[in-house]
Amino acid sequence: MTVPPPDLGRAPIPEPGPAPGLAGANGHPYGGALVFHSDIPVPSDLVWILVAGSDARPGQDIRHQRSDSLHLLAVNPRTMQGTVVGFPRDSWVEIPGHGTGKINTALAIGGPQLMAETVRHLTGLPVDYYVLTGFAGLPDIVDELGGVDVYVDRRMNDSASGARFEPGWHHFNGGETLAFSRDRHDVPNGDFTRSENQGKVILAALAKMRAEVSDEGGLSSWINVLVRHVDLDMGMGDLMRLGALARRLAPESLNNIVLPGKVGTAGGQSVVFLGDAAAQVFLDLRPDAVLGNAGPEVTTTTSTTEEPTTTTSTTALFP
């Protein structure tokens, strides 16, 4: 299935001219996956994880601010495929028990539980777990893991977010990752492109894990970094099982999409209306977590020796 681009109702932003002081490309794509040895059983049923970034500043409660980054990670362990679904932060939706509003306000109104319930109500899809971080948490995670390599497909020069990058592969530290993930002013489709770029960071982290983690000790180290900087609703047992599953996923087997919608106004503010195309995405994902037809089932044992692959790359269906 091909997801159509959003109807923004405005001309695309032109490519900016040369600008001084932009960071040049200094990164590279990740190599093949390391051989991975693990006896941790992975889930056999579809997995649905809501990943949210709160706009809480240092000192604020991340559980009760707006969720300006919102993605549903849908994974099919039987085929080792999945989808990263980005929700435009201004999506005009029904917030259960609170009327209609922007989807990013559900977290501020009722915390992570209402945020998850709003996504369930909108999509008709499960939300098994949530992972929530904030302005301080994301940079700390990236820095403690030693940075992440992300491909920047066009020049960024945005003073609001601090994203100032030439095109190419970049080895981002935490602050640069946050800046890249926040830029919506000089990208082609505003918040839609920003959400897509956030999905790229998720896939880049997955590629990094495959290139660096070879056993359960390495997996535990990654998980310990995560739990220091996020709020989540799962125990260590679930984290290890989900981590073992993530380590087996190839980034190219996950589609990175942003829900299409039309920009308009409601309640005196700019909003995004999600229409039939977004509803079709939800229907398509429901049986197998995959856009289009899922691939054949693969055999996953609890003790895995995984041969290195030749490439790991990120892919996106939007725009």
Buried (B, 14 or more C-beta within 10 A) or exposed (E): BEBEBBBBEEEEEEEEEEEEEBBEBEBEBBBBBBEBEBEBBBBEEBBBBBBBBBBBEEEBEBBBBBBBBBBBBBBBBBBBBBBBBBBBBBBBBBBBEEEEBBBBBBBBBBBBBBBBBBBBEBBEBBBBBBBBBBBBBBBBBBBBBEBBBBBBBEBBBBEEBBBBBBBBBBBBBBEBBBBBBBBBBBBBBBBBBBBBBBBBBBBBBBBBBBBBBBEBEBBBBBBEBBEEBBBBBBEEEBBBBBBBBBBBBBBBBBBBBBBBBBBEEBEEEEBBBBEEBBBBBBEBBBEBBBBEEBBEEEEBEEEBEBEEEEEBEBBBBBB
